[in-house]
Amino acid sequence: MSEHTDTPVQRTSTAGDTTTGDVAPTIKARDDVDGCGCLECRNIEIPATRRSVLDALVWSVRLFRSYPSIVVFAGVVILARRLLETDSINVLPMPVIGVVEVLTAFAFIILIRAYVGTIVAGELTGEPVTRREGLHRSLARTPSLVGVVILTVVLVMTVPFFVALPLFLIVGVLPVTPVDMISFPVVAAVGGITFAVPFLFLLYKVWFALEACVIGQYGPLKSFRVSWRITTNYRGKFMLIGVIAIGSAASLFLPTYLPEMGMSLASLNPVLSLISSSVSELLSIVWASAYAHIYVQGIVS
């Protein structure tokens, strides 16, 4: 694999349609493909559909070595985020700082994941994309990605709220509240679990909506349906990568929150915090590649 810089030309995408300009491959469900949807016609090799999570992570690291633009793109955004966390840009007006914070957060959480997903789709279909093609696809899908983000926030916040609402109403109308009968920590724990369980479940079910929106070029609602199906078929694989990601994040952030042991260690805490945050965010790009790989595996199966 190598970084390609050829000028975009007309060619046939993996979905079977001829496109110009944005020539990054589009990978949809078989029922949504115009023409034959078999792996051979999509140029997807069988070994790519059988990789485990760990194999996908190793493959992702190798991908970044061949596409240094991913690391450069992520590095610029991460540097900007670290500067925002310090006093380096206090000379700017507060409204400007707020806009910059929103833009960097969107670029890191959404655009980089979209860029990585586009490159992964190109590599898995034997149609490597250029930097221009990857950025073009990411920016072209931005309106739909914004729709996915808005719908995700509304869904994962509204549904758990209505699920937990009866408990809140009972607490409000009972003459003897549960706090009087048991204790506040128990009530708080029950309320938290009642909200957290559907929240985490829904977040898990729509996790691949971003990949479906970018790689499959689906609309926001269709992206949710595709993600729901993939997380049903690949439940074990996705749970494993979630455990790995959480474990890695914990191993990076834990040293900065350990009890301070002397002034020398205390003085290093801010530095350790910056380093751990940056490394954790870089590793999240590896997870983004793995998510895109799992999306492709799920959508073509």
C-alpha positions as CSV (number, residue, x, y, z in Angstrom):
1,M,0.0,0.0,0.0
2,S,1.3,3.4,-0.8
3,E,0.1,7.0,-0.8
4,H,-1.5,7.8,-4.2
5,T,-1.5,11.3,-5.6
6,D,-2.9,10.7,-9.1
7,T,-5.5,13.1,-10.5
8,P,-9.0,11.9,-10.1
9,V,-10.4,10.5,-13.4
10,Q,-13.6,8.8,-14.4
11,R,-13.9,5.2,-13.3
12,T,-16.5,2.7,-12.0
13,S,-17.0,2.5,-8.2
14,T,-17.5,-0.6,-6.3
15,A,-21.3,0.1,-6.1
16,G,-21.4,-0.4,-9.9
17,D,-22.0,3.3,-10.8
18,T,-19.7,5.5,-12.8
19,T,-18.7,8.7,-11.0
20,T,-16.6,11.7,-11.6
21,G,-14.8,14.0,-9.1
22,D,-15.5,12.0,-6.0
23,V,-14.2,8.6,-7.1
24,A,-13.8,7.0,-3.7
25,P,-15.5,3.6,-3.6
26,T,-19.0,3.3,-2.3
27,I,-19.8,0.1,-0.4
28,K,-23.5,-0.6,0.1
29,A,-25.5,-3.6,1.2
30,R,-26.0,-6.2,-1.6
31,D,-29.7,-5.3,-2.0
32,D,-28.7,-1.6,-2.6
33,V,-26.1,-2.4,-5.3
34,D,-26.9,-1.8,-9.0
35,G,-25.8,-5.0,-10.6
36,C,-24.0,-7.9,-9.1
37,G,-23.1,-7.6,-5.4
38,C,-20.8,-10.5,-5.0
39,L,-17.4,-10.0,-3.5
40,E,-15.6,-10.6,-6.8
41,C,-17.5,-7.8,-8.5
42,R,-16.8,-5.5,-5.6
43,N,-13.1,-6.4,-5.7
44,I,-13.2,-7.4,-2.1
45,E,-10.9,-10.4,-1.3
46,I,-12.3,-13.1,0.9
47,P,-9.5,-12.9,3.5
48,A,-10.5,-9.2,4.2
49,T,-14.0,-10.4,5.2
50,R,-12.5,-13.0,7.7
51,R,-10.1,-10.8,9.6
52,S,-10.5,-10.9,13.4
53,V,-10.5,-7.7,15.4
54,L,-6.9,-8.0,16.3
55,D,-6.0,-8.7,12.7
56,A,-8.0,-5.6,11.7
57,L,-6.0,-3.5,14.2
58,V,-2.7,-4.7,13.0
59,W,-3.8,-4.1,9.4
60,S,-4.8,-0.5,10.5
61,V,-1.4,0.2,11.9
62,R,0.2,-0.9,8.6
63,L,-2.3,1.2,6.7
64,F,-1.2,4.4,8.6
65,R,2.4,3.6,7.6
66,S,1.4,3.7,4.0
67,Y,-0.8,6.7,4.4
68,P,1.1,9.2,6.5
69,S,-1.5,11.9,5.6
70,I,-3.8,10.2,8.2
71,V,-1.2,10.9,11.0
72,V,-0.5,14.4,9.7
73,F,-4.2,15.3,9.5
74,A,-4.8,13.9,13.0
75,G,-1.7,15.4,14.4
76,V,-2.6,18.9,13.3
77,V,-6.1,18.6,14.9
78,I,-4.7,17.1,18.1
79,L,-2.1,19.9,18.3
80,A,-4.9,22.5,17.9
81,R,-6.9,20.8,20.7
82,R,-3.9,20.8,23.0
83,L,-3.3,24.5,22.4
84,L,-6.9,25.2,23.2
85,E,-6.4,23.5,26.6
86,T,-3.5,25.8,27.5
87,D,-3.2,29.6,27.7
88,S,-1.5,29.8,24.3
89,I,-4.5,31.4,22.5
90,N,-6.0,33.6,25.1
91,V,-5.2,36.6,23.0
92,L,-8.1,35.6,20.7
93,P,-11.7,36.8,21.5
94,M,-13.8,34.2,23.4
95,P,-16.3,33.8,20.5
96,V,-13.5,32.9,18.2
97,I,-12.0,30.4,20.7
98,G,-15.5,28.8,21.0
99,V,-15.8,28.5,17.2
100,V,-12.3,27.0,17.0
101,E,-13.1,24.5,19.7
102,V,-16.3,23.4,17.9
103,L,-14.4,23.0,14.6
104,T,-11.6,21.1,16.0
105,A,-13.9,18.7,17.9
106,F,-16.0,18.2,14.7
107,A,-12.8,17.6,12.7
108,F,-11.4,15.1,15.1
109,I,-14.6,13.2,15.9
110,I,-16.3,13.3,12.5
111,L,-14.0,14.4,9.6
112,I,-11.0,12.3,10.5
113,R,-13.1,9.2,11.0
114,A,-14.7,9.9,7.6
115,Y,-11.3,10.4,6.0
116,V,-10.0,7.2,7.5
117,G,-13.1,5.2,6.5
118,T,-12.8,6.4,2.9
119,I,-9.2,5.2,2.8
120,V,-10.0,1.9,4.4
121,A,-12.8,1.3,1.8
122,G,-10.4,2.1,-1.0
123,E,-7.8,-0.4,0.3
124,L,-10.3,-3.2,0.9
125,T,-11.7,-2.8,-2.7
126,G,-8.4,-2.5,-4.4
127,E,-9.2,1.1,-5.4
128,P,-6.8,3.2,-3.3
129,V,-7.9,6.8,-2.9
130,T,-5.8,9.9,-3.0
131,R,-5.6,12.5,-0.3
132,R,-7.8,14.8,-2.4
133,E,-10.4,12.0,-2.9
134,G,-10.5,11.2,0.7
135,L,-10.9,14.9,1.8
136,H,-13.5,15.4,-1.0
137,R,-15.6,12.5,0.2
138,S,-15.4,13.6,3.8
139,L,-16.4,17.2,3.1
140,A,-19.1,16.2,0.6
141,R,-20.7,14.0,3.2
142,T,-20.5,16.7,5.9
143,P,-24.2,17.7,5.7
144,S,-25.3,14.1,6.1
145,L,-22.8,13.5,8.8
146,V,-24.2,16.5,10.7
147,G,-27.6,15.0,10.3
148,V,-26.3,11.7,11.7
149,V,-24.8,13.4,14.7
150,I,-27.9,15.4,15.5
151,L,-30.2,12.4,15.2
152,T,-27.8,10.4,17.3
153,V,-27.8,12.9,20.1
154,V,-31.6,13.2,20.0
155,L,-32.1,9.5,19.9
156,V,-29.7,8.5,22.7
157,M,-30.8,11.3,25.0
158,T,-34.6,11.3,24.4
159,V,-35.4,7.6,24.6
160,P,-33.5,7.0,27.9
161,F,-35.2,10.1,29.3
162,F,-38.7,8.8,28.6
163,V,-37.7,5.3,29.8
164,A,-36.5,6.8,33.2
165,L,-39.4,9.3,33.3
166,P,-41.9,7.0,35.1
167,L,-39.3,6.6,37.9
168,F,-38.9,10.3,38.3
169,L,-42.7,10.9,38.3
170,I,-43.1,8.2,41.0
171,V,-40.5,9.9,43.1
172,G,-42.3,13.2,42.7
173,V,-45.8,12.2,43.5
174,L,-45.3,9.7,46.4
175,P,-46.1,11.2,49.8
176,V,-43.3,9.1,51.2
177,T,-40.4,9.2,48.8
178,P,-38.1,6.3,48.2
179,V,-35.4,8.4,49.8
180,D,-37.4,8.1,53.1
181,M,-37.9,4.4,52.6
182,I,-34.4,3.4,51.7
183,S,-31.7,5.9,50.9
184,F,-30.7,8.5,48.4
185,P,-27.7,6.5,47.0
186,V,-29.9,3.6,46.1
187,V,-32.5,5.8,44.3
188,A,-29.7,7.6,42.5
189,A,-28.2,4.3,41.4
190,V,-31.5,3.0,40.1
191,G,-32.2,6.2,38.3
192,G,-28.7,6.2,36.8
193,I,-29.0,2.6,35.6
194,T,-32.4,3.2,34.2
195,F,-31.0,6.0,32.1
196,A,-27.6,4.5,31.3
197,V,-28.7,1.1,30.0
198,P,-30.9,2.3,27.1
199,F,-28.4,5.2,26.5
200,L,-25.4,2.8,26.0
201,F,-27.5,0.3,24.1
202,L,-28.7,2.9,21.5
203,L,-25.2,4.4,21.2
204,Y,-23.9,0.9,20.5
205,K,-26.6,0.2,17.9
206,V,-25.9,3.4,15.9
207,W,-22.1,3.3,16.2
208,F,-21.5,2.4,12.5
209,A,-23.9,5.1,11.2
210,L,-21.0,7.3,10.4
211,E,-19.3,4.6,8.3
212,A,-22.6,3.8,6.6
213,C,-23.0,7.5,5.8
214,V,-19.5,8.0,4.4
215,I,-18.6,4.7,2.9
216,G,-22.1,3.6,1.9
217,Q,-23.3,7.2,1.1
218,Y,-26.5,6.5,2.9
219,G,-28.8,9.2,4.3
220,P,-28.9,9.6,8.1
221,L,-32.0,7.4,8.7
222,K,-30.8,4.7,6.4
223,S,-27.4,4.8,8.0
224,F,-29.1,4.1,11.4
225,R,-30.8,1.0,9.9
226,V,-27.6,-0.3,8.4
227,S,-25.7,0.2,11.7
228,W,-28.4,-1.5,13.6
229,R,-28.1,-4.6,11.4
230,I,-24.3,-4.7,11.5
231,T,-24.2,-4.4,15.3
232,T,-26.7,-7.3,15.5
233,N,-24.6,-9.6,13.2
234,Y,-21.2,-8.6,14.7
235,R,-22.0,-8.2,18.3
236,G,-19.1,-10.2,19.7
237,K,-16.5,-8.5,17.4
238,F,-17.6,-5.0,18.3
239,M,-17.7,-5.7,22.0
240,L,-14.2,-7.0,21.8
241,I,-12.9,-3.9,20.2
242,G,-14.8,-1.8,22.7
243,V,-13.0,-3.6,25.6
244,I,-9.6,-3.1,23.9
245,A,-10.3,0.6,23.4
246,I,-11.5,1.1,27.0
247,G,-8.5,-0.8,28.3
248,S,-6.0,1.3,26.3
249,A,-7.6,4.5,27.3
250,A,-7.5,3.5,31.0
251,S,-3.8,2.5,30.8
252,L,-3.0,5.9,29.3
253,F,-5.0,8.1,31.6
254,L,-4.5,6.2,34.9
255,P,-0.9,7.4,35.5
256,T,-2.0,11.0,35.4
257,Y,-4.6,10.4,38.1
258,L,-2.6,8.3,40.5
259,P,-2.0,9.7,43.9
260,E,0.8,12.3,43.8
261,M,4.1,11.0,45.3
262,G,6.1,14.1,46.0
263,M,6.5,17.5,44.3
264,S,8.5,16.2,41.4
265,L,5.7,13.8,40.3
266,A,3.1,16.5,40.9
267,S,4.9,18.9,38.6
268,L,4.9,16.3,35.8
269,N,1.2,15.6,36.0
270,P,0.2,18.4,33.5
271,V,2.8,17.1,31.0
272,L,1.7,13.5,31.5
273,S,-1.9,14.5,31.0
274,L,-1.1,16.2,27.7
275,I,0.9,13.3,26.5
276,S,-1.7,10.7,27.5
277,S,-4.5,12.7,25.9
278,S,-2.6,13.0,22.6
279,V,-1.6,9.4,22.5
280,S,-5.1,8.3,23.3
281,E,-6.5,10.4,20.5
282,L,-4.0,9.0,18.1
283,L,-5.0,5.5,19.1
284,S,-8.6,6.4,18.5
285,I,-7.8,6.8,14.9
286,V,-6.7,3.1,14.8
287,W,-10.1,2.3,16.3
288,A,-11.7,4.4,13.5
289,S,-9.9,2.3,10.9
290,A,-11.1,-0.9,12.7
291,Y,-14.7,0.4,12.7
292,A,-14.5,1.0,9.0
293,H,-13.1,-2.4,8.4
294,I,-15.9,-4.1,10.4
295,Y,-18.5,-2.0,8.6
296,V,-17.2,-3.4,5.3
297,Q,-17.2,-6.9,6.6
298,G,-20.7,-6.5,7.9
299,I,-22.2,-4.8,4.9
300,V,-20.9,-7.3,2.3
301,S,-21.7,-10.4,4.3
